[in-house]
Amino acid sequence: MKRAGALRQVSDFSDFVSGRRLRELLSQRGPGESPRHVQASPDGQHLLLLLRGRPAPQPQVLAFPRLGTGPGDLERSWQPPQPPITGLLFLQSPAALTSWVLAVVWEQGRTEVWGFVPALGWQLQQSLELCHGARARIVSICSQGSSLVWCEERPPSDTHLDPGRGAFRYCICTRALEVGEQGAHLGAMRIVVHNSPQYQVLASPQHVFLVPTAATFASVSTFLLIWCPREAKVTIVAPSGGFAHSEVLHSSDFKKLVFGSMGLLLSVPPLDIHTCALSSCGGLLLLSTQGTVHLVQPDGTWRHVYDLGGSCPAQGDPVQLKAFGSTLACVLAGVLYLIDLTSGRLIEKKLLSTKEVHFLGSPSREEEIQLLTPTGIYCFSFSSPEEEEGGRPEPTLVEMVFEEACKYYQRRSLSSSQLTVEKLKKGEMFQAPIALSSILQHSLPSKERAAKGLPETYAKLLSTLSVDLQSYLSLELLKSCIVGASESEVDRCCEELVEQEVSRLLRLDLDRENLAYLNAVFGSFPKASWKAIRGSLQLQQNGDGLLVARATSDIWKKVLGGPAPPWSPQEEMGLNGVVPLFELVCGSLHKFKPKWLPHFVELTQQYVGASWTYSTKEGPEGGVPLYKRALAVLDRQRHRTASERELEIELLLCSARPKAVLQAVQLLIHLRRWQRVVEAAEKFSKLSPLLNKEIFTTLLAQFAQHRDLDPYLAALWELCPADLTVSDILSIVLQHLPSSAGDPAPFSAGGAPLTLALLKPLLHKVAQRQCTQDELYADILQGPPFPPPAPPRQHRAGPKAAPGVPQQAGACRTPFPDCNLSDAV
């Protein structure tokens, strides 16, 4: 996994022409204005800013070159009735004076091609018309090499057209745009798909993705299209239904293209897409409104990448999404997420001081992440500290590590053992690095620091503790942000602070002190703690509605590693008010997601069964079953509601333990929920014959007392154990018959009495089974003995010996009398 770096400012716009004006334009945004579109040129020497202002009447395009690039900057504005600008595209132009040109495309199809010549500045090379019709409108456009691909709206001539047909008034078009020394020339237009719904088009080097938008007709927003121009092939992908189908593009009509797959596509739910972007491998990244990121490959395969852990973007909120090599960068609500696309794990999560952030691609290094904010351009790279400082470690980190080592030596001065990285990490002695640096900042001689930096023996120490150092630095930065934050941002900062603290504590050994601190965090910030622990465990529901957790084995061991609390009915908390982490998680689930609590207990039981055996000493301490520990959280409630009683029953059933299942059945009987009683009996009677007998005996006793189980007798008789006889059944029924005060009246007010006719199917079934067993036993008695007797001896002459098996007169009688159900009944 990649090691995270730190943000460093590489430009404050002072190296750009009109840098002060650029800073002002990025900082000022009116309440009705749309988000600004910022784009860097392929060589990184120009910043282009598109202002599509509201209430400003005209669009503006401004280009700010770096100092020394060449004379002149670009500033263009268009007065009404000029339509809005659809996109700014950089096209390849190997035959021109520069390797790229800028194409400014309007909605009605007008296109201006601009080129930058170092000696002359920006020059308008050509004005072109992409669309043929005067009423055509471009809603989305992208470039692939030297070609343009766009989604064009062609309004029908009939103004009273119904909405169903009007939704398919778009077409997907492509056209080559060649730029040379003599100007720009358009190739012939080709319609790839006509009679199409509205799509957003995005182009990778080999494929074009057609992504549904909010305006797309609902019945066709369940899938997306992937067009490969080289192979003239279209792939229909419905990720929600696991459907992918490729075919050669014989017809350009949309309805004919998808007709063969509509039977399957209509049953698939619509795609949930908030933001989309291209990955560096040629795939498509999709961010849902639930905060989940997925990757769609060009062949139609679909892969879950990461869940932002409850950070759901609202409709209309600006979200920046961009892939830098194998790293995905996402800015949501002022928080920067860095995710490894290969493993799907979070590399870094940073709180930014502003929400106005734009990503810029680095022309020299693909993995280098550049962020543009109103205060400047910042770089976030994954290079090692030695690369950043020209072969020397970062001085601040060097001092922190060295001073911590000095503190360790001072505390262990009576021991002759030598300090190692493993000892320092295992002992968790790395504490308060900033305070140590300020106190012991002169520990290293200045000459040694200047000449050699950190001694070579500490290089391994630095690389091992770099993550902890970054965590402490990020924590201090977050604390400073909270001090200067407004009241509306304090909650968000507190959530970030709690998430960092919980993540840090889960990396340590949860001793008594750390566990007490974790209890204090959960008690002071319950909602933020729930979000943090949910993100650490990666708790979420899959497509089938089942709860899944993608936590590592180390996190699971931390959750299950603590001893069970010594709670009693009189005690509301554990010893000295500290409860283990498992109880803290169960408490958060009970408060914020109570329906997830039984499934979470099931997940923990599955992990315990797969990771620990009964004989190992590394399992959960205390020996208390997990379902009892979860029930102890409910026992803290003085007055239980109906939902909490239902939760208790689910916890007992999910444990699949015989005593717990019997307790759950008794609770369901007490609540008189007979259908649930029979369902639980049918499910758990298969676990063991003893449990089956206990459940059947309990239900048979209830059957003898009232008539509520009469609708379920067929299912109840199927649960009858094999070792029960007619005598046993009659004995159980007679023992649990309701007592009568006197002679029964002919018409009882308590309902219909128990009759032998209700028991007749069960008695008939048991009697038949008993007769079958008796006949089998008789056959065994009448059969030849085993082993057969030895043959008679032949050592003396005499009359012929009688046969070894004596003849028996008459038929063998069974030891049991014949069963006649009619006589018995």
NORPENOR-V121995 format. One record per pair of residues at least 12 apart in sequence whose ideal C-beta (glycine too) atoms are under 6 Angstrom apart, sorted by the first residue. I is the first residue (numbers start at 0). J is the second residue. Records with the same first field share a line. If there is no record, write none. Layout:
BEGIN
I=J, J
END
This chain:
BEGIN
1=346, 381
3=346, 347
4=379, 380, 381
6=377, 379
7=378
8=375, 377
9=376, 378
10=375, 376
11=375
12=375
14=65, 66
15=63, 65
16=63, 64, 72
17=63
21=63
25=373
26=373
31=53, 54
32=52, 53
33=51
34=317
36=49
37=357, 371
38=87
39=359
41=89, 99
42=362
43=362
44=65, 68
45=62, 64
46=63
47=62, 87
48=61
49=87
56=79
57=76, 77, 78
58=77, 83, 84
59=76
60=75
61=74
69=117, 120
70=120
71=120
73=121
82=105, 106, 107
83=106
84=105
85=104, 106, 137, 140
86=104, 140
88=102, 142
90=102, 142
91=145
92=178
94=179
95=178
96=116
97=114, 115
100=112, 114, 178
101=113
104=140
106=136, 137
108=128, 129, 130, 135, 137
110=127, 129
111=126
112=124, 125, 183
124=182, 183
125=182, 183
127=185
134=154
135=151, 153
136=152
137=149, 151
138=150, 152
139=199, 200
141=200, 201, 202
143=202
146=173, 175
147=174, 176
148=173, 200, 202, 207
149=172
150=169, 171, 198, 200
151=170, 172
152=169
153=168
155=168
166=196, 216
167=194, 196
169=195, 197
170=190, 193, 195
171=191, 192, 195
172=188, 190
173=189, 191
174=186, 188
190=251
192=251, 253
193=251
194=252, 253
195=253
196=215, 216, 219
197=212, 214, 215
199=212
201=277
203=277, 281
205=281
206=225, 227, 297
207=226
208=225, 283
209=224
210=223, 275
211=270
220=269, 270
221=237, 264, 267, 269
222=235, 236, 237, 264
223=236
225=297
231=248
232=245, 247
233=248
234=299
235=260
236=299
237=264, 267
238=301
239=267, 268
240=267
242=263
243=299
244=260
271=287, 288
272=285
273=286, 288, 312
274=286, 318, 320
276=320, 321
278=322
279=322, 324
281=297
282=294, 295, 296
283=295
286=320
289=311
290=307, 310, 311
291=306
292=304, 305
304=343
305=338, 343
306=539
308=534
309=530
310=331
312=331
318=331
319=356, 358
321=358
323=366, 368
324=365, 366
325=340, 341
327=340
328=368
330=356
333=351, 354
334=350
335=349, 351
336=348
350=477, 495
353=372
355=373
356=370, 372
357=371
359=371
367=380
391=452
392=452, 453, 461
396=468
397=453
398=436
399=432, 436, 468
400=460, 461, 464
401=443
402=435, 436, 439, 442
403=429, 435
404=418
405=442
407=428
420=459, 460, 463
427=507
429=467
432=471
470=503
474=499
477=495, 496
480=492
493=527
494=527
497=524, 527, 528, 531
498=531
500=520
501=531
504=517
505=535, 554, 557
509=557
514=577
515=577
518=577
521=583
529=587, 591
532=584
535=554
536=548, 550
537=549, 550
546=595, 598
548=602
555=606
558=580, 581
559=581, 619
561=579, 580
562=620, 621
563=621, 623, 628
564=578
566=631
571=635
582=632
585=629, 632
586=632
589=632
593=646
597=649, 650, 653
600=625, 626, 629, 653
601=653
603=625
604=625
626=650, 654
629=650
630=650
633=647
648=663, 666
651=663
657=690
660=683
661=693
664=679
673=707, 708
677=711, 714
680=694, 718
684=718
691=720
692=720
695=718, 719, 720
698=715
699=731
700=735
703=732, 735, 736
704=735, 737
706=750, 751
716=760, 761
725=762, 765, 766
763=820
766=818, 820
770=818
773=815
777=813
781=811
788=803
END
